[in-house]
Amino acid sequence: EGGTKVRLGALGFKNVYNRCEDFYARIADGTTPEYDVLLTNPPYSQDHITKLLRFCDEQSKPWVILVPNYVYAKNYYTEMFDAKDRKS
């Protein structure tokens, strides 16, 4: 099911979910798989990054997203996480 699963497995991560499916459809119908950490490299086009960041922000689980460094300077990113910091 992909090189990512093999490489993460070799590092000791034995329960890796890596399937070719519509993640946004799984979010919409409430069927996202159970996970401990979300690790993803989303497409940079359209609104993929903002949709994914919104999903991650709504969860109470850790996440790692590989995105270009310009994302951290975007208004949607700073507004989302600055607001979260102010609530703490």
DSSP file (Angstrom, degrees, kcal/mol; ACC not computed):
  #  RESIDUE AA STRUCTURE BP1 BP2  ACC     N-H-->O    O-->H-N    N-H-->O    O-->H-N    TCO  KAPPA ALPHA  PHI   PSI    X-CA   Y-CA   Z-CA
    1    1 A E              0   0    0      0, 0.0     4,-0.2     0, 0.0     3,-0.1   0.000 360.0 360.0 360.0  31.7    0.0    0.0    0.0
    2    2 A G     >  -     0   0    0      1,-0.1     4,-1.4     2,-0.1     3,-0.2  -0.097 360.0 -87.6 112.2 153.6    2.8    2.4   -0.8
    3    3 A G  H  > S+     0   0    0      1,-0.2     4,-3.0     2,-0.2     5,-0.2   0.802 118.0  63.1 -65.2 -31.6    6.4    3.2    0.1
    4    4 A T  H  > S+     0   0    0      1,-0.2     4,-2.8     2,-0.2     5,-0.3   0.928 103.7  47.5 -61.2 -44.8    5.3    5.4    3.0
    5    5 A K  H  > S+     0   0    0     -4,-0.2     4,-2.2    -3,-0.2    -1,-0.2   0.901 113.4  48.4 -63.8 -40.6    3.7    2.6    4.8
    6    6 A V  H  X S+     0   0    0     -4,-1.4     4,-2.1     2,-0.2    -2,-0.2   0.940 114.1  45.7 -64.7 -47.6    6.8    0.4    4.3
    7    7 A R  H  X S+     0   0    0     -4,-3.0     4,-1.0     2,-0.2    -2,-0.2   0.908 114.5  46.6 -65.8 -42.2    9.2    3.1    5.5
    8    8 A L  H  <>S+     0   0    0     -4,-2.8     5,-2.5    -5,-0.2     3,-0.4   0.885 110.7  54.4 -66.4 -36.5    7.2    4.0    8.5
    9    9 A G  H ><5S+     0   0    0     -4,-2.2     3,-1.6    -5,-0.3    -2,-0.2   0.896 104.1  54.3 -61.1 -40.7    6.8    0.3    9.3
   10   10 A A  H 3<5S+     0   0    0     -4,-2.1    -1,-0.2     1,-0.3    -2,-0.2   0.758 104.9  55.4 -65.3 -24.0   10.6   -0.1    9.2
   11   11 A L  T 3<5S-     0   0    0     -4,-1.0    -1,-0.3    -3,-0.4    -2,-0.2   0.421 131.1 -93.3 -88.2   0.8   10.8    2.7   11.8
   12   12 A G  T < 5S+     0   0    0     -3,-1.6     2,-1.2     1,-0.2    -3,-0.2   0.412  87.1 128.0 105.5  -1.1    8.5    0.8   14.1
   13   13 A F      < +     0   0    0     -5,-2.5    -1,-0.2     1,-0.2     3,-0.2  -0.741  26.9 169.2 -89.2  95.8    5.1    2.3   13.2
   14   14 A K        +     0   0    0     -2,-1.2     2,-0.7     1,-0.2    -1,-0.2   0.672  62.4  59.4 -86.4 -18.4    3.2   -0.9   12.6
   15   15 A N        +     0   0    0      2,-0.1     2,-0.5    -6,-0.0    -1,-0.2  -0.691  68.3 156.5-114.4  78.5   -0.3    0.4   12.3
   16   16 A V        -     0   0    0     -2,-0.7     2,-0.7    -3,-0.2   -11,-0.0  -0.896  30.5-153.3-108.2 127.7   -0.2    2.9    9.3
   17   17 A Y        +     0   0    0     -2,-0.5     2,-0.3     2,-0.0    -2,-0.1  -0.891  29.5 155.0-101.0 111.9   -3.3    3.8    7.4
   18   18 A N        +     0   0    0     -2,-0.7     2,-0.3     2,-0.0   -13,-0.1  -0.767  13.3 149.4-141.5  89.3   -2.3    4.8    3.8
   19   19 A R        -     0   0    0     -2,-0.3     2,-1.2     2,-0.1    -2,-0.0  -0.921  51.4-115.0-126.9 149.9   -5.0    4.3    1.3
   20   20 A C        +     0   0    0     -2,-0.3     2,-0.3     2,-0.1    -2,-0.0  -0.702  68.5 120.2 -83.2  97.4   -5.9    6.0   -1.9
   21   21 A E  S    S-     0   0    0     -2,-1.2     2,-1.1     0, 0.0     3,-0.1  -0.946  73.6 -83.5-152.3 168.5   -9.3    7.5   -1.0
   22   22 A D     >  -     0   0    0     -2,-0.3     4,-1.8     1,-0.2     3,-0.2  -0.679  36.4-171.2 -83.4 101.1  -11.1   10.8   -0.8
   23   23 A F  H  > S+     0   0    0     -2,-1.1     4,-2.2     1,-0.2    -1,-0.2   0.870  84.5  54.5 -61.8 -38.2  -10.2   12.1    2.6
   24   24 A Y  H  > S+     0   0    0      1,-0.2     4,-2.5     2,-0.2    -1,-0.2   0.851 106.0  52.2 -67.6 -33.3  -12.7   15.0    2.5
   25   25 A A  H  > S+     0   0    0     -3,-0.2     4,-2.2     2,-0.2    -1,-0.2   0.890 108.7  51.1 -66.4 -38.7  -15.5   12.5    1.7
   26   26 A R  H  <>S+     0   0    0     -4,-1.8     5,-2.4     2,-0.2     6,-0.6   0.889 111.1  48.1 -65.6 -38.4  -14.4   10.5    4.8
   27   27 A I  H ><5S+     0   0    0     -4,-2.2     3,-1.2     3,-0.2    -2,-0.2   0.948 111.1  51.3 -63.7 -47.4  -14.5   13.7    6.9
   28   28 A A  H 3<5S+     0   0    0     -4,-2.5    -2,-0.2     1,-0.3    -1,-0.2   0.867 115.8  39.4 -60.0 -39.8  -17.9   14.7    5.5
   29   29 A D  T 3<5S-     0   0    0     -4,-2.2    -1,-0.3    -5,-0.1    -2,-0.2   0.359 111.7-116.6 -97.1   9.1  -19.5   11.3    6.3
   30   30 A G  T < 5S+     0   0    0     -3,-1.2    -3,-0.2    -4,-0.4    -4,-0.1   0.787  79.2 119.8  70.5  28.7  -17.8   10.9    9.7
   31   31 A T      < +     0   0    0     -5,-2.4    -4,-0.2    -6,-0.2    -5,-0.1   0.035  25.6 143.2-116.7  27.5  -15.8    7.8    8.7
   32   32 A T        -     0   0    0     -6,-0.6     3,-0.1    -5,-0.1    -9,-0.0  -0.440  57.5-106.4 -63.8 141.6  -12.2    9.0    9.1
   33   33 A P        -     0   0    0      0, 0.0    -1,-0.1     0, 0.0     2,-0.1  -0.278  36.6 -94.0 -68.4 154.8  -10.2    6.1   10.5
   34   34 A E        +     0   0    0     -3,-0.1     2,-0.3     2,-0.0    -3,-0.0  -0.421  56.4 171.1 -62.4 141.9   -9.0    6.1   14.1
   35   35 A Y        -     0   0    0      1,-0.1     3,-0.1    -3,-0.1   -19,-0.1  -0.989  41.4-154.2-152.5 158.4   -5.5    7.5   14.4
   36   36 A D  S    S+     0   0    0      1,-0.4     2,-0.4    -2,-0.3    -1,-0.1   0.769  91.4  12.6 -97.7 -39.4   -2.9    8.6   17.0
   37   37 A V        -     0   0    0     24,-0.1     2,-0.6     2,-0.0    -1,-0.4  -0.998  69.1-139.9-140.7 133.7   -1.1   11.1   14.7
   38   38 A L  E     +a   63   0A   0     24,-1.8    26,-3.2    -2,-0.4     2,-0.5  -0.861  23.2 179.8 -94.9 122.5   -2.1   12.5   11.3
   39   39 A L  E     +a   64   0A   0     -2,-0.6     2,-0.3    24,-0.2    26,-0.2  -0.988  16.1 150.8-124.1 120.2    0.8   12.8    8.9
   40   40 A T  E     -a   65   0A   0     24,-2.2    26,-2.6    -2,-0.5    -2,-0.0  -0.981  43.2-151.1-151.4 159.1    0.1   14.1    5.4
   41   41 A N        -     0   0    0     -2,-0.3    26,-0.1    24,-0.2     3,-0.1  -0.807  35.2-164.1-128.6  85.6    1.5   16.0    2.5
   42   42 A P        -     0   0    0      0, 0.0     7,-0.1     0, 0.0     2,-0.1  -0.237  29.2 -91.6 -74.2 159.6   -1.6   17.7    0.9
   43   43 A P        -     0   0    0      0, 0.0     6,-0.2     0, 0.0     5,-0.0  -0.410  29.7-141.3 -61.1 147.4   -1.8   19.2   -2.5
   44   44 A Y  S    S+     0   0    0      4,-0.1     2,-0.1    -3,-0.1     5,-0.1   0.507  70.0  95.8 -90.9  -5.0   -0.9   22.9   -2.4
   45   45 A S  S >  S-     0   0    0      2,-0.1     3,-1.7     3,-0.1     4,-0.3  -0.353  83.9  -7.5 -86.3 165.5   -3.6   23.9   -5.0
   46   46 A Q  T 3  S-     0   0    0      1,-0.2     3,-0.2     2,-0.1     4,-0.2  -0.189 119.9 -39.0  52.5-133.6   -7.1   25.2   -4.4
   47   47 A D  T 3> S+     0   0    0      1,-0.1     4,-2.5     2,-0.1     5,-0.2   0.061  97.2 118.5-113.0  25.1   -8.2   25.1   -0.7
   48   48 A H  H <> S+     0   0    0     -3,-1.7     4,-2.4     1,-0.2     5,-0.2   0.915  76.4  48.3 -58.2 -45.8   -6.6   21.8    0.3
   49   49 A I  H  > S+     0   0    0     -4,-0.3     4,-2.8     1,-0.2     5,-0.2   0.933 113.2  46.1 -64.7 -45.7   -4.3   23.3    2.9
   50   50 A T  H  > S+     0   0    0      2,-0.2     4,-2.3     1,-0.2    -1,-0.2   0.905 113.4  49.5 -65.4 -40.0   -7.0   25.4    4.6
   51   51 A K  H  X S+     0   0    0     -4,-2.5     4,-2.1     2,-0.2    -1,-0.2   0.919 114.0  45.7 -63.2 -42.7   -9.5   22.5    4.7
   52   52 A L  H  X S+     0   0    0     -4,-2.4     4,-2.7    -5,-0.2    -2,-0.2   0.908 111.5  50.8 -69.0 -42.0   -6.9   20.2    6.2
   53   53 A L  H  X S+     0   0    0     -4,-2.8     4,-2.7    -5,-0.2    -1,-0.2   0.903 109.4  52.2 -61.5 -40.0   -5.8   22.8    8.7
   54   54 A R  H  X S+     0   0    0     -4,-2.3     4,-1.6    -5,-0.2    -2,-0.2   0.935 110.4  48.0 -60.0 -46.2   -9.4   23.3    9.8
   55   55 A F  H  X S+     0   0    0     -4,-2.1     4,-0.8     1,-0.2     3,-0.4   0.946 113.4  47.1 -59.4 -48.7   -9.9   19.6   10.2
   56   56 A C  H >< S+     0   0    0     -4,-2.7     3,-0.9     1,-0.2     5,-0.3   0.896 109.2  54.2 -61.0 -41.0   -6.7   19.3   12.3
   57   57 A D  H 3< S+     0   0    0     -4,-2.7    -1,-0.2     1,-0.2    -2,-0.2   0.814 106.1  53.1 -63.5 -31.0   -7.6   22.3   14.4
   58   58 A E  H 3< S+     0   0    0     -4,-1.6    -1,-0.2    -3,-0.4    -2,-0.2   0.635  98.9  79.7 -79.9 -14.8  -10.9   20.7   15.3
   59   59 A Q  S << S-     0   0    0     -3,-0.9    -3,-0.0    -4,-0.8     0, 0.0  -0.503  73.3-140.5 -90.7 161.0   -9.3   17.4   16.4
   60   60 A S  S    S+     0   0    0     -2,-0.2    -3,-0.1     2,-0.1    -1,-0.1  -0.121  74.1  93.7-108.5  35.5   -7.7   16.9   19.8
   61   61 A K  S    S-     0   0    0     -5,-0.3    -2,-0.1     1,-0.0   -24,-0.1  -0.886  81.4 -96.7-126.6 156.2   -4.8   14.8   18.3
   62   62 A P        -     0   0    0      0, 0.0   -24,-1.8     0, 0.0     2,-0.3  -0.339  41.4-172.6 -69.6 154.1   -1.4   15.7   17.1
   63   63 A W  E     -a   38   0A   0    -26,-0.2     2,-0.4     2,-0.0   -24,-0.2  -0.991  18.5-160.2-147.5 153.1   -0.8   16.3   13.4
   64   64 A V  E     -a   39   0A   0    -26,-3.2   -24,-2.2    -2,-0.3     2,-0.5  -0.988  13.5-176.9-135.0 122.4    2.1   16.8   11.0
   65   65 A I  E     -a   40   0A   0     -2,-0.4     2,-0.8   -26,-0.2   -24,-0.2  -0.981  20.3-142.5-126.0 125.2    1.6   18.5    7.6
   66   66 A L        +     0   0    0    -26,-2.6    -2,-0.0    -2,-0.5   -27,-0.0  -0.768  41.5 148.5 -86.2 111.6    4.3   19.0    5.0
   67   67 A V        -     0   0    0     -2,-0.8     5,-0.1   -26,-0.1    -2,-0.0  -0.934  52.1 -86.5-137.9 160.1    3.6   22.3    3.4
   68   68 A P    >   -     0   0    0      0, 0.0     3,-1.7     0, 0.0     4,-0.4  -0.298  42.6-112.1 -64.0 154.5    5.8   25.0    1.9
   69   69 A N  G >  S+     0   0    0      1,-0.3     3,-1.0     2,-0.2     4,-0.3   0.723 110.3  73.1 -65.0 -20.3    7.1   27.6    4.3
   70   70 A Y  G >  S+     0   0    0      1,-0.2     3,-1.2     2,-0.2     4,-0.5   0.750  82.6  72.1 -65.8 -20.1    4.9   30.4    2.8
   71   71 A V  G X  S+     0   0    0     -3,-1.7     3,-1.4     1,-0.3     6,-0.3   0.877  88.3  60.6 -60.9 -37.7    1.9   28.8    4.4
   72   72 A Y  G <  S+     0   0    0     -3,-1.0    -1,-0.3    -4,-0.4    -2,-0.2   0.662 104.9  48.9 -67.7 -15.0    3.1   30.0    7.9
   73   73 A A  G <  S+     0   0    0     -3,-1.2    -1,-0.3    -4,-0.3    -2,-0.2   0.474  87.1 110.3-100.2  -4.7    2.9   33.6    6.7
   74   74 A K  S <> S-     0   0    0     -3,-1.4     4,-2.4    -4,-0.5     3,-0.4  -0.405  75.1-124.0 -72.6 147.5   -0.6   33.3    5.3
   75   75 A N  H  > S+     0   0    0      1,-0.2     4,-3.0     2,-0.2     5,-0.3   0.900 109.5  56.3 -57.0 -44.0   -3.5   35.1    7.0
   76   76 A Y  H  > S+     0   0    0      1,-0.2     4,-1.5     2,-0.2    -1,-0.2   0.863 111.2  44.7 -60.9 -34.4   -5.5   31.9    7.4
   77   77 A Y  H  > S+     0   0    0     -3,-0.4     4,-2.4    -6,-0.3     5,-0.3   0.956 116.5  42.6 -73.8 -51.3   -2.7   30.2    9.2
   78   78 A T  H  X S+     0   0    0     -4,-2.4     4,-2.7     1,-0.2     5,-0.3   0.899 115.5  49.9 -65.4 -39.1   -1.7   33.1   11.5
   79   79 A E  H  X S+     0   0    0     -4,-3.0     4,-1.7    -5,-0.3    -1,-0.2   0.916 112.0  48.7 -63.9 -42.1   -5.4   33.9   12.3
   80   80 A M  H  X S+     0   0    0     -4,-1.5     4,-1.2    -5,-0.3    -2,-0.2   0.931 121.3  32.8 -64.3 -46.2   -6.2   30.3   13.1
   81   81 A F  H  X S+     0   0    0     -4,-2.4     4,-1.9     2,-0.2    -2,-0.2   0.778 115.2  55.3 -89.6 -25.9   -3.3   29.7   15.4
   82   82 A D  H  X S+     0   0    0     -4,-2.7     4,-2.0    -5,-0.3    -3,-0.2   0.913 109.9  49.3 -65.8 -42.3   -2.9   33.2   16.9
   83   83 A A  H  X S+     0   0    0     -4,-1.7     4,-1.2    -5,-0.3    -2,-0.2   0.893 110.0  51.2 -62.2 -40.3   -6.6   32.9   18.0
   84   84 A K  H  X S+     0   0    0     -4,-1.2     4,-0.9     1,-0.2     3,-0.4   0.902 108.6  51.4 -64.8 -41.3   -5.9   29.5   19.5
   85   85 A D  H >< S+     0   0    0     -4,-1.9     3,-0.6     1,-0.2    -1,-0.2   0.873 105.9  55.1 -63.2 -37.7   -2.9   30.8   21.4
   86   86 A R  H 3< S+     0   0    0     -4,-2.0    -1,-0.2     1,-0.2    -2,-0.2   0.793 104.3  54.8 -67.4 -26.6   -5.0   33.7   22.8
   87   87 A K  H 3<        0   0    0     -4,-1.2    -1,-0.2    -3,-0.4    -2,-0.2   0.730 360.0 360.0 -77.2 -22.0   -7.6   31.1   24.2
   88   88 A S    <<        0   0    0     -4,-0.9    -1,-0.2    -3,-0.6    -2,-0.2   0.484 360.0 360.0 -70.2 360.0   -4.9   29.2   26.1
